[in-house]
């Protein structure tokens, strides 16, 4: 017998079950409606191809000017780059037309401090590509030294936007197990672009054709750029986000690993939204801020300091080689540079970031010392060995640092400062590249082989900095690094020591939430963005 006016108890339970079941069907249907055509390996390759195109463009644009500097047809149009006994001051002008590109890149990277999070990854990359197309057109149509300089600046601005955004974009769409190899492919594609530029500019084609080829790379990048998971979560487009994660990992949306990854991203967004009631997790305890963002910013920026610019043709000429021989060996050097960079792709995720960086720094330092010794000795034998050592230096750099300086800053910083941190770290790269390019020519003219001693000292400085201050990021997701820094802060120890431990909880777990000092966020996807 039932109480008048009250539904049967069994009927109430059945109604709630039907409602819950219908909600689950609705959620699953919405996630399924955003399913991507590409999944797993095919999707990863597509993302890597588009991201890699941006870095191929970067390498090509950087290398093509270095290769053209000693080309006769280029010198006829721009006599300011011809360095001889009657025009010794042209060494500065020659370096300037290469180095001014770095200034444009610096401006582009710094502008990402303001536009990066406002436009998002996709729009920033598309904007950078469009600016590079304009710059390439201006370079191709140059008939004066002044126009070429302005065109180089414009192209650099676009490249600065891209190089400070593409690594973060690619890292955010890569799994922890394969992220190192995927981002290092971009570094290898820089050398691939340099290699193409050396051989293209050495052909019988007019110098304008090699420069114009940049437009092709830029168009592929602009029209191929895709989604950004973090931005979807920020905008509470959770069904789309879970569909993308499912496609990237090639697993069902209900898979525990997909749910943990989604939760970890929501965790990172909640930290970014600290103190705002509009964030997905509401307000959180103040411990959110105790994650050493300044230290992460400095470490990421410092890694970009340890790059060097490409002046291959000029360096081989400094060894006393002829113009044609210098350009031929520089082209061969660029080719070897590309193949050496491929080695790091296969070992980066196995042996870690720190060991590769230390290996590269030690090898570069020893090579520069040997070049200094041989530079003080005259003779054809010393020239041959010195030329070989420049190949050796490139190999150490390609394995240890080429792709690392783009990978590491994107890994080490949290979401709330990732865009500005990568803007600043990339800016430091362009500042130091500008200094290196500007001082290399005049330095060889004034102190000759002593220049190698300066480079050796700089490489020696890298070793203790990496050993004591650079945490290991291999095998950890971007969100896992937030946990590493938080745990180091809570225990009052070095993040380097914590990063080498095996007991650090994975991001997206309740243990990680407690370490980060934030409220537990819903473990299950909620389309409305609320908690479940």
KOLDOPA-799664 format. One line per field, with one value per residue (C-alpha): residue number from 1; residue in three letters; z, x negated, y negated. Coordinates in Angstrom, 1 decimal, always signed. Last residue first. Layout:
num <- (NUM_...) $
residuo <- (ALA_...) $
zz <- (Z_...) $
xx <- (X_...) $
yy <- (Y_...) $
REM end
This chain:
num <- (532_531_530_529_528_527_526_525_524_523_522_521_520_519_518_517_516_515_514_513_512_511_510_509_508_507_506_505_504_503_502_501_500_499_498_497_496_495_494_493_492_491_490_489_488_487_486_485_484_483_482_481_480_479_478_477_476_475_474_473_472_471_470_469_468_467_466_465_464_463_462_461_460_459_458_457_456_455_454_453_452_451_450_449_448_447_446_445_444_443_442_441_440_439_438_437_436_435_434_433_432_431_430_429_428_427_426_425_424_423_422_421_420_419_418_417_416_415_414_413_412_411_410_409_408_407_406_405_404_403_402_401_400_399_398_397_396_395_394_393_392_391_390_389_388_387_386_385_384_383_382_381_380_379_378_377_376_375_374_373_372_371_370_369_368_367_366_365_364_363_362_361_360_359_358_357_356_355_354_353_352_351_350_349_348_347_346_345_344_343_342_341_340_339_338_337_336_335_334_333_332_331_330_329_328_327_326_325_324_323_322_321_320_319_318_317_316_315_314_313_312_311_310_309_308_307_306_305_304_303_302_301_300_299_298_297_296_295_294_293_292_291_290_289_288_287_286_285_284_283_282_281_280_279_278_277_276_275_274_273_272_271_270_269_268_267_266_265_264_263_262_261_260_259_258_257_256_255_254_253_252_251_250_249_248_247_246_245_244_243_242_241_240_239_238_237_236_235_234_233_232_231_230_229_228_227_226_225_224_223_222_221_220_219_218_217_216_215_214_213_212_211_210_209_208_207_206_205_204_203_202_201_200_199_198_197_196_195_194_193_192_191_190_189_188_187_186_185_184_183_182_181_180_179_178_177_176_175_174_173_172_171_170_169_168_167_166_165_164_163_162_161_160_159_158_157_156_155_154_153_152_151_150_149_148_147_146_145_144_143_142_141_140_139_138_137_136_135_134_133_132_131_130_129_128_127_126_125_124_123_122_121_120_119_118_117_116_115_114_113_112_111_110_109_108_107_106_105_104_103_102_101_100_99_98_97_96_95_94_93_92_91_90_89_88_87_86_85_84_83_82_81_80_79_78_77_76_75_74_73_72_71_70_69_68_67_66_65_64_63_62_61_60_59_58_57_56_55_54_53_52_51_50_49_48_47_46_45_44_43_42_41_40_39_38_37_36_35_34_33_32_31_30_29_28_27_26_25_24_23_22_21_20_19_18_17_16_15_14_13_12_11_10_9_8_7_6_5_4_3_2_1) $
residuo <- (UNK_UNK_UNK_UNK_UNK_UNK_UNK_UNK_UNK_UNK_UNK_UNK_UNK_UNK_UNK_UNK_UNK_UNK_UNK_UNK_UNK_UNK_UNK_UNK_UNK_UNK_UNK_UNK_UNK_UNK_UNK_UNK_UNK_UNK_UNK_UNK_UNK_UNK_UNK_UNK_UNK_UNK_UNK_UNK_UNK_UNK_UNK_UNK_UNK_UNK_UNK_UNK_UNK_UNK_UNK_UNK_UNK_UNK_UNK_UNK_UNK_UNK_UNK_UNK_UNK_UNK_UNK_UNK_UNK_UNK_UNK_UNK_UNK_UNK_UNK_UNK_UNK_UNK_UNK_UNK_UNK_UNK_UNK_UNK_UNK_UNK_UNK_UNK_UNK_UNK_UNK_UNK_UNK_UNK_UNK_UNK_UNK_UNK_UNK_UNK_UNK_UNK_UNK_UNK_UNK_UNK_UNK_UNK_UNK_UNK_UNK_UNK_UNK_UNK_UNK_UNK_UNK_UNK_UNK_UNK_UNK_UNK_UNK_UNK_UNK_UNK_UNK_UNK_UNK_UNK_UNK_UNK_UNK_UNK_UNK_UNK_UNK_UNK_UNK_UNK_UNK_UNK_UNK_UNK_UNK_UNK_UNK_UNK_UNK_UNK_UNK_UNK_UNK_UNK_UNK_UNK_UNK_UNK_UNK_UNK_UNK_UNK_UNK_UNK_UNK_UNK_UNK_UNK_UNK_UNK_UNK_UNK_UNK_UNK_UNK_UNK_UNK_UNK_UNK_UNK_UNK_UNK_UNK_UNK_UNK_UNK_UNK_UNK_UNK_UNK_UNK_UNK_UNK_UNK_UNK_UNK_UNK_UNK_UNK_UNK_UNK_UNK_UNK_UNK_UNK_UNK_UNK_UNK_UNK_UNK_UNK_UNK_UNK_UNK_UNK_UNK_UNK_UNK_UNK_UNK_UNK_UNK_UNK_UNK_UNK_UNK_UNK_UNK_UNK_UNK_UNK_UNK_UNK_UNK_UNK_UNK_UNK_UNK_UNK_UNK_UNK_UNK_UNK_UNK_UNK_UNK_UNK_UNK_UNK_UNK_UNK_UNK_UNK_UNK_UNK_UNK_UNK_UNK_UNK_UNK_UNK_UNK_UNK_UNK_UNK_UNK_UNK_UNK_UNK_UNK_UNK_UNK_UNK_UNK_UNK_UNK_UNK_UNK_UNK_UNK_UNK_UNK_UNK_UNK_UNK_UNK_UNK_UNK_UNK_UNK_UNK_UNK_UNK_UNK_UNK_UNK_UNK_UNK_UNK_UNK_UNK_UNK_UNK_UNK_UNK_UNK_UNK_UNK_UNK_UNK_UNK_UNK_UNK_UNK_UNK_UNK_UNK_UNK_UNK_UNK_UNK_UNK_UNK_UNK_UNK_UNK_UNK_UNK_UNK_UNK_UNK_UNK_UNK_UNK_UNK_UNK_UNK_UNK_UNK_UNK_UNK_UNK_UNK_UNK_UNK_UNK_UNK_UNK_UNK_UNK_UNK_UNK_UNK_UNK_UNK_UNK_UNK_UNK_UNK_UNK_UNK_UNK_UNK_UNK_UNK_UNK_UNK_UNK_UNK_UNK_UNK_UNK_UNK_UNK_UNK_UNK_UNK_UNK_UNK_UNK_UNK_UNK_UNK_UNK_UNK_UNK_UNK_UNK_UNK_UNK_UNK_UNK_UNK_UNK_UNK_UNK_UNK_UNK_UNK_UNK_UNK_UNK_UNK_UNK_UNK_UNK_UNK_UNK_UNK_UNK_UNK_UNK_UNK_UNK_UNK_UNK_UNK_UNK_UNK_UNK_UNK_UNK_UNK_UNK_UNK_UNK_UNK_UNK_UNK_UNK_UNK_UNK_UNK_UNK_UNK_UNK_UNK_UNK_UNK_UNK_UNK_UNK_UNK_UNK_UNK_UNK_UNK_UNK_UNK_UNK_UNK_UNK_UNK_UNK_UNK_UNK_UNK_UNK_UNK_UNK_UNK_UNK_UNK_UNK_UNK_UNK_UNK_UNK_UNK_UNK_UNK_UNK_UNK_UNK_UNK_UNK_UNK_UNK_UNK_UNK_UNK_UNK_UNK_UNK_UNK_UNK_UNK_UNK_UNK_UNK_UNK_UNK_UNK_UNK_UNK_UNK_UNK_UNK_UNK_UNK_UNK_UNK_UNK_UNK_UNK_UNK_UNK_UNK_UNK_UNK_UNK_UNK_UNK_UNK_UNK_UNK_UNK_UNK_UNK_UNK_UNK_UNK_UNK_UNK_UNK_UNK_UNK_UNK_UNK_UNK_UNK_UNK) $
zz <- (-10.9_-11.0_-13.5_-17.0_-18.6_-20.5_-17.4_-18.0_-15.1_-12.5_-11.2_-9.6_-6.2_-4.5_-4.9_-2.8_-5.6_-3.4_-2.5_-6.2_-7.1_-4.5_-5.9_-9.4_-12.4_-12.4_-11.7_-8.2_-7.7_-6.4_-9.1_-8.1_-10.6_-10.9_-7.1_-7.1_-9.8_-8.2_-5.3_-1.8_+0.6_+1.0_-0.1_-2.8_-4.2_-4.2_-6.0_-8.6_-9.4_-9.4_-11.9_-13.9_-14.1_-16.0_-18.9_-18.9_-17.5_-19.2_-19.6_-17.7_-15.8_-13.7_-14.9_-12.1_-10.8_-13.7_-16.4_-14.9_-14.1_-17.8_-19.6_-18.4_-20.3_-23.5_-22.9_-22.2_-25.4_-27.4_-26.0_-26.8_-30.3_-30.8_-29.9_-33.3_-35.0_-32.4_-34.6_-37.9_-36.2_-33.7_-36.4_-38.1_-35.0_-33.1_-35.0_-35.5_-31.8_-30.4_-32.6_-31.7_-28.0_-28.4_-30.6_-28.0_-25.2_-27.0_-27.3_-23.5_-23.1_-25.4_-24.0_-20.6_-21.8_-23.3_-20.6_-17.6_-16.4_-18.1_-16.1_-17.3_-17.8_-20.9_-23.4_-22.3_-22.8_-26.3_-28.2_-26.7_-26.9_-30.6_-31.4_-28.0_-27.4_-30.7_-33.1_-31.0_-30.7_-34.5_-35.4_-33.3_-35.2_-38.6_-37.4_-36.2_-39.8_-41.1_-38.4_-39.3_-43.0_-42.1_-39.7_-42.4_-44.9_-42.6_-39.8_-36.2_-33.8_-35.3_-34.5_-30.8_-30.9_-32.9_-30.3_-27.5_-29.5_-29.9_-26.2_-25.3_-27.9_-26.7_-23.0_-23.8_-26.1_-23.5_-20.7_-22.8_-23.7_-20.1_-18.9_-21.4_-20.8_-21.7_-23.3_-24.4_-26.2_-27.8_-31.2_-31.9_-30.7_-33.6_-36.2_-35.5_-36.9_-40.2_-40.4_-39.4_-42.0_-44.7_-43.3_-43.3_-46.9_-47.8_-45.8_-47.6_-51.0_-49.9_-48.5_-51.6_-53.9_-51.9_-51.3_-48.0_-45.6_-42.4_-42.0_-45.3_-43.5_-40.7_-43.3_-45.1_-41.8_-40.2_-38.3_-34.9_-31.6_-28.8_-25.1_-24.2_-25.0_-22.0_-19.8_-20.6_-19.5_-16.3_-15.6_-16.1_-14.0_-11.2_-11.4_-11.4_-8.2_-7.4_-4.3_-6.1_-5.8_-2.0_-1.8_-1.6_-4.5_-5.9_-8.5_-10.2_-13.8_-13.3_-13.1_-9.4_-9.9_-7.3_-9.2_-12.8_-13.9_-11.2_-12.4_-16.0_-14.8_-12.9_-16.0_-18.0_-15.4_-15.4_-19.2_-18.9_-16.1_-18.1_-21.2_-19.0_-17.4_-20.8_-21.1_-24.2_-25.8_-26.8_-29.7_-27.4_-29.7_-30.7_-27.1_-26.1_-29.0_-28.1_-24.4_-25.5_-27.8_-25.0_-22.6_-24.5_-21.2_-22.9_-20.9_-21.7_-25.5_-25.1_-23.5_-26.3_-29.1_-32.6_-36.0_-38.1_-41.7_-43.6_-42.0_-41.9_-45.5_-46.7_-44.7_-46.3_-49.8_-49.1_-48.0_-51.6_-52.5_-51.0_-53.2_-56.3_-55.7_-55.8_-59.5_-60.3_-61.2_-58.0_-54.8_-53.3_-53.4_-51.9_-48.9_-48.4_-48.5_-45.8_-43.6_-43.9_-43.0_-40.1_-38.8_-39.6_-37.1_-34.4_-35.3_-35.1_-31.6_-30.7_-31.6_-30.0_-26.7_-26.7_-27.2_-23.7_-22.3_-25.0_-27.5_-28.1_-25.5_-26.7_-30.3_-29.3_-26.9_-29.5_-32.2_-30.1_-29.5_-32.8_-34.7_-33.2_-33.7_-37.3_-38.1_-36.6_-38.4_-41.8_-41.2_-40.0_-43.0_-45.3_-43.6_-44.2_-47.8_-48.5_-47.1_-49.1_-52.3_-55.1_-52.9_-54.6_-53.1_-49.6_-49.7_-50.8_-48.0_-45.5_-46.5_-46.3_-42.9_-41.7_-42.8_-41.0_-37.8_-37.9_-38.5_-35.6_-33.3_-34.5_-33.7_-30.3_-28.7_-29.8_-26.3_-24.7_-27.1_-28.0_-25.1_-24.2_-27.8_-28.8_-27.2_-29.7_-32.7_-31.6_-30.9_-34.3_-36.0_-34.0_-35.1_-38.7_-38.1_-37.5_-41.2_-42.7_-39.8_-40.3_-43.8_-42.8_-40.0_-42.4_-44.9_-42.8_-44.4_-47.8_-49.8_-48.3_-49.0_-47.6_-50.1_-48.2_-49.1_-52.8_-52.6_-56.2_-57.5_-54.2_-54.7_-58.2_-56.8_-53.9_-50.7_-48.6_-50.2_-47.9_-44.7_-46.2_-47.1_-43.7_-41.5_-43.9_-44.4_-40.7_-39.8_-42.7_-41.7_-38.2_-39.3_-41.4_-38.4_-36.7_-39.7_-40.1_-36.4_-36.2_-39.2_-37.8_-34.4_-36.1_-38.1_-35.0_-32.9_-34.7_-37.8_-38.7_-35.4_-33.1_-32.1_-32.4_-30.3_-27.4_-27.7_-28.0_-24.9_-22.9_-24.0_-23.3_-19.9_-19.2_-20.4_-18.0_-15.1_-15.9_-16.3_-13.0_-11.3_-12.7_-11.6_-8.1_-7.9_-9.2_-6.6_-3.9_-5.1_-5.8_-2.9_-2.9_-0.9_+0.8_-0.9_+0.0) $
xx <- (-30.1_-31.6_-30.6_-31.9_-28.5_-29.8_-31.1_-34.0_-34.6_-37.3_-35.7_-38.3_-39.7_-40.3_-43.8_-46.9_-49.3_-50.4_-46.8_-45.7_-48.6_-47.5_-43.9_-45.2_-45.2_-49.0_-50.9_-52.2_-56.0_-57.5_-60.1_-62.5_-64.8_-62.5_-62.5_-66.3_-66.3_-63.3_-65.7_-64.4_-62.2_-59.6_-56.6_-58.6_-60.0_-56.5_-55.1_-57.9_-57.4_-53.5_-53.7_-56.0_-53.3_-51.1_-53.5_-53.5_-56.5_-58.6_-61.6_-61.4_-64.6_-65.2_-67.8_-69.5_-72.6_-73.8_-72.6_-74.3_-77.4_-77.9_-76.8_-79.8_-82.1_-80.3_-80.8_-84.5_-84.9_-83.2_-85.6_-88.6_-87.3_-87.4_-91.1_-91.6_-91.5_-91.6_-90.6_-89.2_-87.8_-86.0_-84.7_-83.0_-81.8_-80.6_-77.3_-76.3_-77.0_-75.2_-72.2_-72.0_-72.2_-69.2_-67.3_-67.6_-66.7_-63.6_-62.7_-62.9_-60.8_-58.0_-58.2_-57.7_-54.9_-52.9_-53.6_-53.0_-49.6_-50.1_-53.2_-56.8_-59.4_-58.1_-57.8_-61.2_-62.8_-61.6_-62.8_-66.3_-66.5_-66.0_-69.5_-71.1_-72.7_-72.6_-72.8_-75.3_-77.6_-77.3_-77.8_-81.0_-82.3_-81.6_-83.5_-86.2_-86.6_-87.3_-89.8_-91.6_-91.8_-93.1_-95.7_-97.0_-97.2_-99.5_-99.6_-99.1_-97.4_-94.0_-94.8_-94.9_-91.8_-90.0_-91.0_-89.5_-86.3_-85.9_-86.4_-83.7_-81.3_-81.7_-81.2_-78.1_-76.5_-77.0_-75.6_-72.5_-72.0_-72.4_-69.9_-67.1_-66.5_-68.2_-65.3_-63.1_-65.9_-67.5_-65.8_-65.3_-68.8_-70.3_-68.3_-70.3_-73.4_-71.7_-70.8_-74.2_-75.8_-73.7_-74.6_-78.3_-78.1_-76.6_-79.3_-81.9_-80.6_-80.3_-83.8_-85.2_-83.6_-84.8_-88.4_-89.5_-91.7_-90.1_-88.2_-86.4_-85.1_-83.7_-82.0_-80.3_-79.0_-77.6_-74.7_-73.8_-74.4_-72.2_-72.8_-70.7_-67.6_-68.2_-68.5_-65.0_-63.4_-65.5_-64.6_-60.9_-60.8_-62.6_-60.1_-57.1_-58.4_-55.3_-53.9_-51.2_-48.6_-49.2_-46.8_-43.9_-41.5_-38.7_-36.4_-37.4_-36.4_-37.5_-34.8_-35.3_-38.8_-41.5_-43.5_-42.3_-45.8_-45.6_-42.1_-43.5_-46.3_-43.8_-41.4_-44.4_-45.1_-41.4_-41.5_-44.7_-43.1_-39.9_-41.9_-43.9_-40.8_-39.1_-35.6_-36.5_-37.7_-41.4_-43.5_-45.6_-45.3_-41.7_-40.6_-42.3_-40.5_-37.1_-37.7_-38.4_-35.4_-33.1_-34.7_-34.1_-34.4_-36.3_-39.4_-39.0_-38.9_-41.9_-43.8_-43.0_-44.3_-42.9_-44.6_-47.3_-47.4_-46.4_-49.0_-51.8_-51.4_-51.3_-54.5_-56.4_-55.5_-56.3_-59.8_-60.5_-60.8_-64.3_-65.5_-64.0_-65.5_-69.0_-68.7_-69.0_-72.4_-72.5_-74.4_-71.4_-69.4_-72.1_-72.6_-68.9_-68.0_-70.5_-69.3_-65.7_-66.8_-68.7_-65.5_-63.7_-66.0_-64.9_-61.3_-62.0_-63.2_-59.7_-58.4_-61.2_-60.8_-57.0_-57.0_-56.4_-54.8_-52.2_-52.0_-49.3_-50.5_-54.1_-53.1_-51.4_-54.2_-56.9_-54.8_-54.3_-57.7_-59.1_-56.0_-55.8_-59.5_-59.3_-56.7_-58.8_-61.9_-60.2_-59.5_-63.1_-64.6_-62.4_-63.7_-67.3_-66.6_-65.0_-68.0_-70.5_-68.7_-66.9_-64.7_-61.8_-62.4_-63.0_-59.7_-57.9_-59.5_-58.5_-54.9_-54.9_-56.5_-53.8_-51.2_-52.9_-53.2_-49.5_-48.6_-50.9_-49.2_-45.7_-46.3_-48.1_-45.6_-44.9_-44.7_-47.1_-49.9_-49.1_-50.7_-53.8_-53.8_-55.0_-58.3_-58.8_-58.0_-60.3_-63.1_-62.6_-62.9_-66.1_-67.4_-66.8_-69.0_-71.9_-72.2_-72.1_-74.3_-77.0_-77.7_-77.5_-80.0_-82.4_-81.9_-84.2_-87.2_-86.3_-89.5_-91.0_-87.9_-84.4_-81.5_-78.2_-77.7_-77.9_-74.2_-73.0_-76.3_-77.0_-74.0_-75.1_-78.6_-77.4_-79.3_-76.4_-74.0_-74.6_-74.1_-71.0_-69.5_-70.3_-68.1_-65.1_-65.5_-65.9_-62.8_-60.7_-61.7_-60.6_-57.1_-56.8_-57.6_-54.4_-52.4_-54.1_-54.1_-50.3_-49.7_-52.0_-50.2_-46.8_-48.0_-49.5_-46.4_-43.3_-42.3_-38.7_-38.1_-35.1_-33.2_-29.7_-31.0_-31.6_-28.0_-26.6_-28.5_-27.3_-23.7_-23.8_-25.2_-22.4_-19.8_-21.2_-21.1_-17.5_-16.5_-18.2_-16.4_-13.1_-13.7_-14.6_-11.4_-9.2_-10.7_-9.8_-6.2_-5.1_-3.6_-0.2_+1.5_-1.0_-1.3_+0.0) $
yy <- (-15.9_-19.4_-22.1_-22.5_-22.0_-18.9_-17.2_-14.8_-12.5_-13.0_-16.2_-18.5_-17.8_-21.2_-22.6_-22.4_-21.2_-18.3_-17.5_-17.6_-15.3_-12.7_-13.0_-12.0_-14.3_-14.8_-11.6_-11.1_-11.5_-8.3_-7.6_-10.4_-12.2_-15.2_-15.6_-16.0_-18.6_-20.4_-21.1_-20.6_-22.5_-19.6_-21.7_-23.6_-20.4_-18.8_-21.9_-21.8_-18.1_-18.4_-21.2_-19.0_-16.4_-18.8_-18.9_-15.1_-13.2_-10.6_-12.9_-16.2_-16.1_-19.2_-21.8_-23.7_-21.9_-19.8_-22.2_-25.2_-23.2_-22.3_-25.5_-27.5_-25.2_-26.1_-29.8_-29.2_-27.2_-30.0_-32.6_-30.3_-29.9_-33.6_-33.6_-31.9_-35.4_-38.2_-41.2_-39.9_-36.8_-39.0_-41.3_-38.3_-36.6_-39.7_-40.4_-36.8_-35.9_-39.0_-38.5_-34.8_-35.8_-38.1_-35.7_-32.9_-35.2_-36.1_-32.4_-32.1_-35.3_-34.2_-30.7_-32.1_-34.4_-31.5_-29.0_-31.2_-29.9_-26.6_-25.6_-25.8_-23.1_-21.4_-24.2_-25.6_-22.1_-21.3_-24.4_-24.5_-20.7_-20.6_-21.8_-21.2_-17.8_-15.8_-18.7_-20.6_-17.6_-17.0_-20.6_-20.6_-17.5_-19.1_-22.1_-19.7_-18.3_-21.8_-22.4_-19.1_-20.2_-23.6_-22.3_-20.0_-22.9_-24.9_-27.5_-26.6_-29.1_-28.0_-24.4_-25.2_-27.3_-24.6_-22.0_-24.2_-24.6_-20.9_-20.3_-22.8_-21.5_-17.9_-18.9_-20.9_-18.2_-15.4_-17.6_-18.5_-14.8_-13.7_-16.3_-15.6_-11.9_-8.6_-6.8_-9.7_-11.5_-8.4_-8.0_-11.7_-12.6_-10.6_-12.6_-15.7_-14.1_-13.7_-17.4_-18.6_-16.3_-18.0_-21.5_-20.5_-19.3_-22.7_-24.5_-22.3_-23.5_-27.1_-27.2_-25.4_-28.0_-30.9_-29.6_-28.1_-30.1_-28.7_-32.0_-31.0_-27.9_-30.1_-32.4_-29.6_-28.1_-31.2_-29.5_-31.0_-29.4_-28.1_-28.0_-31.0_-29.0_-26.8_-29.9_-31.0_-27.7_-27.7_-31.4_-30.8_-27.7_-29.5_-32.4_-30.0_-28.4_-26.3_-27.9_-29.9_-27.2_-27.2_-30.1_-27.8_-27.6_-29.7_-28.2_-25.0_-25.9_-29.5_-32.2_-32.8_-34.0_-33.5_-30.9_-30.5_-29.3_-26.6_-25.6_-25.4_-23.0_-20.8_-20.8_-19.6_-16.9_-15.8_-15.4_-13.3_-11.2_-10.7_-9.6_-7.2_-5.7_-5.0_-6.5_-8.5_-5.3_-5.2_-6.4_-8.6_-11.6_-10.7_-10.3_-13.6_-15.3_-13.9_-14.8_-18.4_-18.6_-17.4_-19.9_-23.0_-24.9_-27.7_-26.9_-23.3_-24.0_-26.3_-23.4_-21.0_-23.2_-22.4_-22.5_-24.3_-23.1_-26.3_-28.5_-25.9_-24.8_-28.4_-29.3_-26.4_-27.5_-31.1_-30.3_-29.2_-32.9_-33.1_-30.2_-31.8_-35.3_-34.0_-33.2_-29.6_-28.2_-26.2_-27.0_-28.8_-25.6_-23.4_-25.7_-26.5_-22.8_-22.0_-24.9_-23.7_-20.2_-21.7_-23.3_-20.1_-18.3_-20.7_-20.0_-16.3_-17.1_-18.0_-14.6_-12.7_-14.4_-14.2_-10.4_-9.0_-12.2_-12.2_-15.1_-17.7_-20.2_-19.7_-20.6_-23.8_-24.8_-24.1_-26.1_-29.2_-31.0_-29.8_-31.0_-34.5_-35.0_-33.7_-36.3_-39.1_-37.8_-38.0_-41.7_-42.3_-40.6_-42.6_-45.8_-44.7_-43.7_-47.1_-48.9_-46.8_-47.6_-45.7_-43.6_-41.8_-38.4_-39.9_-41.8_-38.7_-36.7_-39.3_-39.3_-35.4_-35.6_-38.0_-35.5_-32.6_-34.6_-35.3_-31.7_-30.7_-33.2_-32.2_-28.6_-29.0_-31.4_-34.9_-36.5_-34.0_-34.7_-38.3_-40.2_-38.2_-37.0_-40.4_-39.5_-36.6_-38.8_-41.6_-39.1_-37.4_-40.9_-41.4_-38.0_-38.9_-41.9_-39.4_-38.3_-41.8_-43.0_-40.4_-41.5_-45.2_-44.6_-42.8_-45.6_-47.8_-46.0_-47.4_-47.7_-44.6_-42.6_-41.9_-42.0_-42.3_-46.0_-45.0_-44.0_-43.3_-42.1_-40.3_-38.1_-37.0_-36.2_-34.1_-34.8_-35.9_-33.6_-30.6_-32.6_-34.1_-30.7_-29.2_-31.4_-31.3_-27.5_-26.8_-28.8_-27.4_-23.9_-24.9_-25.9_-22.8_-20.7_-21.9_-20.9_-17.5_-16.7_-17.4_-15.1_-12.4_-12.4_-12.2_-9.2_-7.5_-7.8_-9.1_-11.0_-11.5_-13.3_-12.6_-15.8_-14.2_-11.3_-13.6_-14.9_-11.4_-10.2_-13.2_-12.6_-8.9_-9.6_-12.1_-9.5_-6.9_-9.4_-10.2_-6.5_-5.7_-8.6_-7.4_-3.8_-5.0_-7.0_-4.1_-1.8_-4.2_-4.5_-8.0_-10.1_-11.8_-9.0_-6.7_-3.4_+0.0) $
REM end
